[in-house]
Amino acid sequence: MTQQEALEILKTGANVFLTGEPGSGKTHTINEYVNYLRANAIQPAVTASTGIAATHIGGLTIHSWSGIGIKHSLTKRDLNSIADNKRVANRIKKTKVLIIDEISMLSAETLTMVEKVCRTILNSNLPFGGLQVVLVGDFFQLPPVQRRVVVTDEQSFFPDTGDDSVLFAFGSPAWRELDLTVCYLLEQHRQEDLAFLSALNDIRSGKATEIARNCFATRVILNINMKDERSDITAMPEQSATKLFPHNLDVDRINQIELSKLSSASHSYLMQSRGAPPLVESLQRHCLSPVTLELKIGAKVMFTKNNPELKFVNGTLGEVIGFSHDNSQPIVETRSGRKIMVEPMEWAIQDDVKVLAAISQFPLRLAWAITVHKSQGMSLDAAVMDLRQCFEYGQGYVALSRVRTLEGLYLLGFNDRALEVHPTVSAEDARFRAASEVASQQLSSINPSVLRTRQTDFIKSSGGVIGTETPPKVTKDSTHQLTRQLVISDRLTLQEIASNRGLTIGTIIGHLEKLVAELEIVAESDLAIIKPKSSRFEPIKKALDAVQKKEGQMFLSQTRELLGPDYSFDEIRLVRLFL
């Protein structure tokens, strides 16, 4: 199935399982659908199964969204307690579309609990209380942590049967009741090497052939002693490539060893935070950037967030080539030769447009090595991998499928488990592919006018307003102009613009910075509606003035140090527009 076919099915309001190989465009398709919904005045609940995935999408974990937290089962008392939580209840009641990303890492028991909560709060016997549910992911990726639940006061949803099928979300009764339309994306946008792609597909089939094994064997770095490679990985042929390992211990050791080899001065940057402490701790734990980021000139780094304006994405590799005049900002040269003065960015947990907690750090991490787990979802030009200690189904496949070509792959070795996927997943995948073919055929048989009517009816029944069916693609210049129109002509607030466009507030402020710099808008007159209140504006202005007098420039980091953690970088950038 193509991305466009999947998008047409999503627009009808059908419950969908969107899947496909790494690089097939699952994230792109979901982003298109989210933009479509927002353009028609529907705010979807975008959630993820893990904290790492949630930070990538700027949303909540499904555990937090549904109110189940860390529970492994639900009693009637638990359900009543969650239903009495006004914040959770209101959040679910106003939701029409629920999206759960990285569904492969969500257990069957958790999916069942979320379904039970939705049905209870919405007071409906329909699956998930009648919400449109969109599950996104690839079960060949890393599986959920396996637990056997024992409950004393009430029977568990999943007693200890020893049946592995209940490990995965598709083993949940809630999955079956959803009557999901399977959209299996078949286009490939990451791997362009046919031999490499064939070898990866062999692993997906559950039977790594001799041809596949030989293919990977050709990429093994020979004559490297185990002890030597851990102590001096610069001896490897591809020095600039990221190294992937199954265990955190290896990753941390390699990064620190390599950083210590650099003779240049060290600069440390402490993460800033605001919001509820438990949510802040969750963001810090799952953020790819560290709480304390130590950098030196020559350090290999990887960007950990997307920024279309500066043309870097999560996974872009580079090297620190210097620092700003006051050492408050690192300067990174990417592998493509682009030089970027990096500014702090935010990771946030949001309830619609309300920020519940946020952390701010430079979107960088040391990248001589990372764990396979944290590489999931990335696309790398080159990587060195040690897959001899793989211990989990899918771990090797996740690592191998990160790189775009066979020439970008360097192996220290691999064990049998590295080429294995879960047998239950292999069997289920065949059914997913068959179901997707049926869905594609059914879509092609629908009259286009009937299809449009179904899509329009879904928007109306969900309380939306028919607008532009598919938001037009915009150039860099027109995207800035659209922001200009929304703030000047439509008089929308920053939060409203960000929600309307499906972008972060930081990105919107970036648009305004460009427009002010190019004299297309005058902040004092054109941006009055978004000017901070005097109680916030004046302290920031005072701090910016103090920094400017001392250094001649309005450096964000120094200003933030003067103000303290109660002020965000975005807030400081906003005030800077008016100065």
C-alpha positions as CSV (number, residue, x, y, z in Angstrom):
1,M,0.0,0.0,0.0
2,T,1.2,3.5,-0.8
3,Q,1.3,6.4,1.7
4,Q,-1.5,8.2,-0.2
5,E,-3.7,5.1,0.0
6,A,-3.2,4.9,3.7
7,L,-4.0,8.6,4.1
8,E,-7.2,8.2,2.2
9,I,-8.3,5.4,4.5
10,L,-7.3,7.3,7.7
11,K,-9.5,10.2,6.6
12,T,-12.6,8.0,6.5
13,G,-12.3,7.6,10.3
14,A,-11.6,3.9,10.2
15,N,-9.6,2.3,13.0
16,V,-6.1,1.7,11.4
17,F,-3.0,-0.3,12.1
18,L,-0.3,1.6,10.1
19,T,2.8,-0.5,9.6
20,G,5.7,-1.2,7.3
21,E,9.4,-1.7,7.1
22,P,11.8,0.9,8.6
23,G,12.0,3.8,6.1
24,S,8.6,3.1,4.6
25,G,7.2,6.5,5.7
26,K,5.0,5.7,8.7
27,T,5.9,8.8,10.6
28,H,5.5,11.0,7.4
29,T,2.0,9.5,6.8
30,I,0.9,10.1,10.4
31,N,2.2,13.7,10.3
32,E,0.2,14.3,7.2
33,Y,-2.9,13.0,8.8
34,V,-2.4,15.0,12.0
35,N,-2.0,18.2,9.9
36,Y,-5.1,17.3,8.0
37,L,-7.1,16.9,11.2
38,R,-5.8,20.2,12.6
39,A,-6.6,22.0,9.4
40,N,-10.2,20.8,9.9
41,A,-10.4,21.9,13.5
42,I,-9.9,18.5,15.1
43,Q,-7.1,18.2,17.7
44,P,-5.9,14.5,17.8
45,A,-4.4,12.9,20.9
46,V,-0.9,12.0,19.7
47,T,0.7,9.5,22.1
48,A,3.5,6.9,22.2
49,S,4.2,3.7,24.0
50,T,7.6,4.9,25.4
51,G,9.0,8.1,26.8
52,I,11.7,8.3,24.1
53,A,9.0,8.1,21.4
54,A,6.8,10.6,23.2
55,T,9.7,13.2,23.3
56,H,10.1,12.8,19.6
57,I,6.5,13.6,18.8
58,G,6.1,16.2,21.6
59,G,3.2,14.3,23.1
60,L,2.3,12.2,26.1
61,T,3.0,8.5,26.7
62,I,-0.2,6.5,26.4
63,H,0.2,5.6,30.1
64,S,0.1,9.3,31.1
65,W,-2.6,10.2,28.6
66,S,-5.0,7.5,29.8
67,G,-4.1,7.9,33.5
68,I,-3.0,4.3,34.0
69,G,0.5,5.3,34.9
70,I,2.7,2.3,35.8
71,K,-0.1,0.0,36.6
72,H,0.1,-3.6,35.2
73,S,-3.6,-4.3,35.8
74,L,-6.8,-2.5,36.7
75,T,-9.3,-3.2,39.4
76,K,-12.8,-1.6,39.6
77,R,-11.4,0.7,42.2
78,D,-8.6,1.8,39.9
79,L,-11.0,2.5,37.1
80,N,-13.2,4.6,39.3
81,S,-10.2,6.6,40.6
82,I,-9.1,7.3,37.0
83,A,-12.6,8.3,35.9
84,D,-12.8,10.7,38.9
85,N,-9.6,12.4,37.8
86,K,-11.1,15.5,36.1
87,R,-7.9,16.2,34.0
88,V,-7.8,12.7,32.6
89,A,-11.6,12.5,32.1
90,N,-11.7,15.9,30.3
91,R,-8.8,15.0,28.1
92,I,-10.4,11.7,27.0
93,K,-13.9,13.2,26.6
94,K,-12.7,15.9,24.1
95,T,-10.6,13.4,22.1
96,K,-12.0,12.2,18.8
97,V,-8.9,10.6,17.3
98,L,-6.3,8.6,19.4
99,I,-2.9,7.9,17.8
100,I,-0.5,5.5,19.6
101,D,3.0,5.5,18.1
102,E,5.6,2.7,18.5
103,I,2.8,0.1,19.2
104,S,5.4,-2.7,19.0
105,M,6.6,-1.7,22.5
106,L,3.1,-1.6,24.0
107,S,2.1,-4.9,25.7
108,A,-1.3,-6.5,25.2
109,E,-2.2,-5.9,28.8
110,T,-1.5,-2.2,28.6
111,L,-3.6,-1.8,25.4
112,T,-6.5,-3.6,27.1
113,M,-6.2,-1.3,30.1
114,V,-6.3,1.9,28.0
115,E,-9.3,0.6,26.1
116,K,-11.1,-0.1,29.4
117,V,-10.4,3.4,30.6
118,C,-11.7,5.0,27.4
119,R,-14.9,2.9,27.4
120,T,-15.5,3.7,31.1
121,I,-15.0,7.5,30.9
122,L,-16.9,7.8,27.6
123,N,-19.7,5.6,29.0
124,S,-19.8,3.5,25.8
125,N,-19.8,-0.1,24.9
126,L,-18.0,0.6,21.6
127,P,-14.2,-0.2,21.5
128,F,-12.2,2.6,23.0
129,G,-15.6,4.3,23.6
130,G,-16.1,5.0,19.9
131,L,-12.8,7.0,19.3
132,Q,-11.0,6.6,16.0
133,V,-7.9,4.6,17.0
134,V,-4.7,4.7,14.9
135,L,-1.9,2.3,16.0
136,V,1.5,2.9,14.4
137,G,4.6,0.8,14.4
138,D,6.5,-2.3,13.2
139,F,6.4,-5.4,15.3
140,F,9.8,-6.4,14.0
141,Q,11.2,-3.6,16.1
142,L,12.0,-4.0,19.8
143,P,9.2,-5.8,21.7
144,P,7.7,-4.7,25.0
145,V,9.4,-5.8,28.3
146,Q,7.8,-9.1,29.2
147,R,6.1,-9.4,32.6
148,R,3.9,-12.0,34.1
149,V,1.2,-10.3,36.2
150,V,0.0,-11.6,39.5
151,V,-3.0,-9.9,41.0
152,T,-4.5,-10.8,44.4
153,D,-7.7,-8.8,44.8
154,E,-9.1,-9.4,41.3
155,Q,-8.2,-11.6,38.3
156,S,-5.6,-10.2,36.0
157,F,-6.5,-9.5,32.4
158,F,-3.6,-11.8,31.4
159,P,-2.9,-14.7,33.8
160,D,0.4,-16.5,33.5
161,T,-0.4,-18.8,30.7
162,G,3.0,-18.9,29.2
163,D,1.6,-17.8,25.8
164,D,3.9,-15.4,24.1
165,S,1.0,-14.0,21.9
166,V,-0.2,-12.0,24.9
167,L,3.2,-10.2,25.0
168,F,2.3,-8.1,21.9
169,A,-0.5,-5.6,21.5
170,F,-2.1,-7.7,18.7
171,G,-2.8,-10.4,21.4
172,S,-5.1,-8.1,23.2
173,P,-8.9,-8.5,23.1
174,A,-9.0,-4.7,22.5
175,W,-7.0,-5.2,19.2
176,R,-9.5,-7.7,17.9
177,E,-12.5,-5.6,18.9
178,L,-11.2,-2.5,17.0
179,D,-11.6,-4.3,13.7
180,L,-8.5,-2.6,12.4
181,T,-7.9,-1.8,8.8
182,V,-4.3,-2.8,8.1
183,C,-2.3,-0.3,6.0
184,Y,1.1,-2.0,5.3
185,L,3.3,0.6,3.6
186,L,5.5,-1.0,0.9
187,E,7.5,2.0,-0.4
188,Q,11.1,2.3,0.7
189,H,12.6,5.7,1.5
190,R,15.7,4.7,3.5
191,Q,17.5,1.7,2.0
192,E,18.4,2.2,-1.7
193,D,20.8,-0.8,-1.9
194,L,18.9,-3.8,-3.3
195,A,21.3,-6.4,-2.0
196,F,21.1,-4.9,1.5
197,L,17.3,-4.6,1.3
198,S,17.0,-8.2,0.3
199,A,19.2,-9.3,3.3
200,L,17.0,-7.3,5.7
201,N,13.9,-8.8,4.2
202,D,15.3,-12.2,4.8
203,I,15.5,-11.4,8.5
204,R,11.9,-10.1,8.5
205,S,10.8,-13.4,6.9
206,G,12.0,-15.2,10.0
207,K,14.6,-17.2,8.0
208,A,18.0,-15.5,7.6
209,T,19.3,-17.3,4.5
210,E,22.9,-18.2,3.8
211,I,22.9,-15.4,1.2
212,A,21.9,-12.9,3.9
213,R,24.5,-14.1,6.4
214,N,27.2,-13.9,3.7
215,C,26.0,-10.4,2.9
216,F,26.5,-9.2,6.4
217,A,29.7,-11.2,6.8
218,T,31.3,-9.1,4.1
219,R,30.9,-6.1,6.3
220,V,32.6,-7.5,9.3
221,I,35.8,-5.7,10.3
222,L,38.5,-8.3,10.5
223,N,41.4,-8.8,12.9
224,I,40.2,-6.5,15.6
225,N,40.8,-7.8,19.1
226,M,37.8,-7.5,21.5
227,K,39.8,-5.7,24.2
228,D,41.6,-3.4,21.7
229,E,38.4,-2.3,20.0
230,R,36.8,-1.2,23.2
231,S,39.8,0.8,24.3
232,D,40.6,2.4,21.0
233,I,37.8,2.5,18.5
234,T,39.5,5.2,16.5
235,A,41.4,2.3,15.0
236,M,38.2,1.3,13.1
237,P,38.1,2.1,9.4
238,E,35.1,4.4,9.6
239,Q,36.2,6.8,12.3
240,S,33.3,9.3,11.9
241,A,30.5,6.7,12.0
242,T,28.3,6.3,15.0
243,K,28.9,3.1,17.0
244,L,25.9,1.0,18.0
245,F,26.0,-1.4,21.0
246,P,23.3,-3.5,22.8
247,H,24.5,-2.4,26.3
248,N,24.7,1.1,27.9
249,L,27.9,0.2,29.6
250,D,29.8,-0.1,26.3
251,V,28.3,3.1,25.0
252,D,29.1,5.3,28.0
253,R,32.6,3.9,28.2
254,I,33.4,4.6,24.6
255,N,32.0,8.1,24.6
256,Q,34.0,9.1,27.7
257,I,37.2,7.5,26.5
258,E,37.0,9.3,23.2
259,L,36.1,12.6,24.8
260,S,39.0,12.3,27.2
261,K,41.4,11.9,24.2
262,L,40.7,15.5,23.0
263,S,43.1,18.0,24.4
264,S,40.8,21.0,23.8
265,A,39.0,22.8,26.7
266,S,35.8,21.2,28.1
267,H,32.5,23.1,28.2
268,S,29.5,21.8,30.2
269,Y,25.9,22.7,29.7
270,L,23.2,21.9,32.3
271,M,19.7,21.1,31.2
272,Q,17.0,23.5,32.4
273,S,13.5,22.4,33.4
274,R,10.1,23.6,34.5
275,G,6.9,21.9,35.4
276,A,5.8,19.1,37.7
277,P,8.8,17.2,39.0
278,P,7.6,13.7,38.1
279,L,7.0,14.8,34.5
280,V,10.3,16.6,34.3
281,E,12.1,13.5,35.6
282,S,10.3,11.4,32.9
283,L,11.4,13.8,30.2
284,Q,15.0,13.8,31.4
285,R,15.1,10.0,31.6
286,H,13.9,9.6,28.1
287,C,15.5,12.6,26.4
288,L,18.4,11.7,24.0
289,S,20.3,14.8,25.2
290,P,21.9,14.4,28.6
291,V,21.2,16.4,31.7
292,T,24.8,17.6,31.7
293,L,26.2,17.9,28.2
294,E,30.1,18.0,28.1
295,L,31.6,19.1,24.8
296,K,35.0,19.8,23.4
297,I,36.3,21.0,20.0
298,G,36.6,17.8,18.0
299,A,33.8,16.0,19.8
300,K,31.6,13.7,17.6
301,V,28.0,14.6,18.2
302,M,24.5,13.8,17.0
303,F,21.5,16.1,16.8
304,T,18.6,14.8,18.9
305,K,15.8,16.9,17.6
306,N,14.4,18.1,14.3
307,N,14.8,21.6,13.1
308,P,13.7,22.1,9.5
309,E,14.8,25.8,9.5
310,L,18.4,24.9,10.3
311,K,18.2,21.7,8.2
312,F,19.1,19.1,10.8
313,V,17.0,16.2,12.1
314,N,17.2,13.6,14.9
315,G,20.2,11.5,13.9
316,T,22.1,14.2,11.9
317,L,25.8,13.6,12.7
318,G,28.5,16.3,13.0
319,E,31.6,17.5,14.9
320,V,32.0,20.4,17.3
321,I,34.3,22.9,15.6
322,G,34.1,25.8,18.0
323,F,32.1,27.8,20.4
324,S,30.5,31.2,20.5
325,H,32.4,34.3,21.7
326,D,31.3,33.7,25.3
327,N,31.4,29.8,25.0
328,S,27.6,29.8,25.6
329,Q,26.8,28.0,22.3
330,P,28.6,25.2,20.5
331,I,29.2,25.4,16.7
332,V,28.7,22.1,14.9
333,E,29.7,21.2,11.3
334,T,27.5,18.5,9.9
335,R,28.8,15.7,7.7
336,S,27.4,17.6,4.7
337,G,29.6,20.6,5.6
338,R,26.9,22.8,7.0
339,K,28.0,25.0,10.0
340,I,25.4,25.5,12.7
341,M,25.5,27.8,15.8
342,V,23.4,25.5,18.0
343,E,20.7,27.0,20.3
344,P,18.9,25.3,23.1
345,M,15.6,23.6,22.2
346,E,12.7,22.3,24.3
347,W,11.2,18.9,24.9
348,A,7.8,19.1,26.4
349,I,4.9,17.1,27.6
350,Q,1.7,18.7,26.4
351,D,-2.0,18.3,27.0
352,D,-3.3,19.7,23.7
353,V,-1.6,23.2,23.7
354,K,-1.0,23.4,27.5
355,V,2.6,22.6,28.5
356,L,2.6,20.4,31.6
357,A,6.4,20.1,31.8
358,A,9.4,21.1,29.7
359,I,13.2,20.6,29.6
360,S,15.6,22.7,27.6
361,Q,19.0,21.6,26.4
362,F,21.2,21.8,23.3
363,P,19.8,19.2,21.0
364,L,23.1,17.2,21.0
365,R,24.7,14.1,22.5
366,L,28.1,12.6,22.2
367,A,27.9,10.2,19.2
368,W,30.9,8.0,19.0
369,A,28.5,5.4,20.3
370,I,24.8,5.0,21.2
371,T,22.6,2.0,22.2
372,V,20.6,0.1,19.7
373,H,17.5,1.0,21.7
374,K,18.0,4.7,21.4
375,S,18.8,4.4,17.7
376,Q,15.3,3.1,16.9
377,G,13.6,5.5,14.5
378,M,16.9,7.1,13.2
379,S,18.4,7.1,9.8
380,L,22.2,7.0,9.6
381,D,24.6,7.3,6.7
382,A,27.1,5.0,8.4
383,A,27.4,3.0,11.6
384,V,29.8,0.6,13.3
385,M,27.9,-2.1,15.2
386,D,28.8,-4.8,17.7
387,L,26.0,-7.3,17.4
388,R,27.8,-10.2,19.1
389,Q,26.0,-9.7,22.4
390,C,22.4,-9.2,21.1
391,F,20.0,-10.7,23.6
392,E,16.6,-9.7,22.3
393,Y,14.6,-10.6,19.3
394,G,14.6,-7.7,16.8
395,Q,17.6,-6.0,18.3
396,G,19.9,-6.8,15.4
397,Y,17.3,-6.0,12.9
398,V,16.7,-2.6,14.4
399,A,20.4,-1.8,14.3
400,L,21.0,-3.1,10.8
401,S,18.0,-1.2,9.4
402,R,19.3,2.2,10.7
403,V,21.8,2.6,7.8
404,R,20.9,3.5,4.3
405,T,23.4,1.3,2.3
406,L,25.5,-1.8,2.8
407,E,28.6,0.4,2.3
408,G,27.6,2.4,5.4
409,L,27.6,-0.7,7.6
410,Y,30.6,-1.8,9.6
411,L,30.2,-4.9,11.8
412,L,32.5,-6.0,14.6
413,G,30.5,-9.3,14.4
414,F,27.1,-10.7,15.0
415,N,25.6,-13.7,16.9
416,D,22.6,-15.8,15.8
417,R,20.1,-13.8,17.8
418,A,21.1,-10.6,15.9
419,L,19.5,-12.2,12.8
420,E,16.4,-13.5,14.5
421,V,12.9,-11.9,14.8
422,H,10.2,-13.2,17.1
423,P,8.5,-16.2,15.5
424,T,5.1,-15.0,16.7
425,V,5.6,-11.7,14.9
426,S,6.7,-13.5,11.7
427,A,3.5,-15.5,11.6
428,E,1.3,-12.4,12.3
429,D,3.2,-10.3,9.7
430,A,2.0,-12.6,6.9
431,R,-1.6,-11.9,8.0
432,F,-1.0,-8.2,8.2
433,R,0.3,-8.1,4.6
434,A,-2.7,-10.1,3.3
435,A,-5.1,-7.8,5.2
436,S,-3.5,-4.8,3.7
437,E,-3.8,-6.1,0.2
438,V,-7.5,-6.6,0.8
439,A,-7.9,-3.1,2.2
440,S,-6.1,-1.6,-0.9
441,Q,-8.4,-3.5,-3.3
442,Q,-11.5,-2.3,-1.4
443,L,-10.2,1.3,-1.5
444,S,-9.8,1.1,-5.2
445,S,-13.3,-0.1,-5.7
446,I,-14.9,2.9,-3.9
447,N,-16.2,5.7,-6.1
448,P,-14.1,8.8,-5.5
449,S,-17.2,10.9,-4.7
450,V,-18.4,8.3,-2.2
451,L,-15.0,8.3,-0.6
452,R,-15.0,12.1,-0.3
453,T,-18.5,12.0,1.3
454,R,-17.3,9.5,3.9
455,Q,-14.3,11.6,4.7
456,T,-16.4,14.8,5.0
457,D,-19.0,13.0,7.2
458,F,-16.2,11.9,9.6
459,I,-15.0,15.4,10.0
460,K,-18.5,16.7,10.7
461,S,-19.4,13.9,13.1
462,S,-16.2,14.6,15.0
463,G,-17.1,18.2,15.5
464,G,-14.6,19.5,13.0
465,V,-15.0,22.2,10.4
466,I,-14.4,21.4,6.8
467,G,-11.4,23.5,5.6
468,T,-8.6,22.6,3.3
469,E,-8.7,18.8,2.8
470,T,-5.0,18.5,2.5
471,P,-2.9,21.5,3.7
472,P,-0.9,22.8,0.8
473,K,2.8,22.2,0.8
474,V,4.6,25.4,1.5
475,T,8.1,26.6,0.7
476,K,10.4,28.0,3.3
477,D,9.4,31.6,2.4
478,S,5.6,30.8,2.4
479,T,5.7,29.1,5.7
480,H,7.1,32.3,7.3
481,Q,4.4,34.3,5.5
482,L,1.7,32.0,6.8
483,T,2.9,32.6,10.3
484,R,2.9,36.4,9.6
485,Q,-0.7,36.2,8.5
486,L,-1.9,34.3,11.5
487,V,-0.3,36.7,14.0
488,I,-1.0,40.0,12.2
489,S,-4.2,39.5,10.3
490,D,-5.9,36.7,12.3
491,R,-4.6,38.0,15.6
492,L,-3.8,34.5,17.0
493,T,-1.7,33.8,20.0
494,L,1.6,31.8,19.8
495,Q,-0.2,28.8,21.3
496,E,-3.0,29.1,18.8
497,I,-0.6,29.4,15.8
498,A,1.5,26.4,16.9
499,S,-1.7,24.3,17.3
500,N,-3.1,25.5,14.0
501,R,0.1,24.7,12.1
502,G,1.1,21.6,14.0
503,L,4.5,23.2,14.9
504,T,6.3,24.0,18.1
505,I,6.2,27.4,19.7
506,G,10.0,27.6,19.2
507,T,9.6,27.1,15.5
508,I,7.0,29.8,15.3
509,I,9.2,32.2,17.2
510,G,12.0,31.3,14.7
511,H,9.7,32.4,11.9
512,L,9.0,35.7,13.6
513,E,12.8,36.3,14.2
514,K,13.4,36.0,10.5
515,L,10.5,38.3,9.6
516,V,11.7,40.9,12.1
517,A,15.3,40.6,10.9
518,E,14.2,41.2,7.3
519,L,12.0,44.1,8.3
520,E,8.8,42.5,7.1
521,I,7.2,43.1,10.5
522,V,7.7,45.6,13.3
523,A,7.5,43.8,16.6
524,E,6.1,46.7,18.7
525,S,3.1,47.3,16.4
526,D,2.6,44.0,14.6
527,L,3.2,41.6,17.4
528,A,1.4,43.4,20.3
529,I,-1.0,40.5,20.7
530,I,1.8,38.1,21.7
531,K,3.9,40.5,23.7
532,P,4.5,39.1,27.2
533,K,2.9,40.8,30.2
534,S,5.0,43.5,31.9
535,S,5.7,41.3,34.9
536,R,7.5,38.8,32.7
537,F,8.7,41.2,30.0
538,E,10.6,43.7,32.2
539,P,12.8,41.2,34.1
540,I,13.8,39.6,30.8
541,K,14.5,42.9,29.1
542,K,16.6,43.9,32.1
543,A,18.6,40.7,31.9
544,L,19.1,41.0,28.1
545,D,20.2,44.6,28.5
546,A,22.8,43.5,31.1
547,V,24.2,40.8,28.9
548,Q,24.3,43.1,25.9
549,K,26.2,45.8,27.7
550,K,28.7,43.3,28.9
551,E,29.2,41.3,25.7
552,G,27.7,43.4,23.0
553,Q,25.3,40.6,22.0
554,M,22.1,39.2,23.6
555,F,23.2,35.7,24.4
556,L,20.4,33.4,25.5
557,S,22.4,31.2,27.8
558,Q,23.8,34.1,29.8
559,T,20.4,35.7,30.0
560,R,18.9,32.5,31.2
561,E,21.6,32.2,33.9
562,L,20.7,35.6,35.2
563,L,17.0,35.0,35.2
564,G,16.9,31.4,36.5
565,P,14.9,28.3,35.5
566,D,11.5,30.0,35.9
567,Y,12.1,31.6,32.4
568,S,12.2,29.5,29.2
569,F,14.5,30.1,26.3
570,D,11.4,30.6,24.0
571,E,10.2,33.3,26.4
572,I,13.5,35.1,26.3
573,R,13.6,34.8,22.4
574,L,10.1,36.4,22.3
575,V,11.1,39.4,24.4
576,R,14.3,39.8,22.3
577,L,12.1,40.4,19.3
578,F,10.8,43.6,20.9
579,L,14.3,44.9,21.6
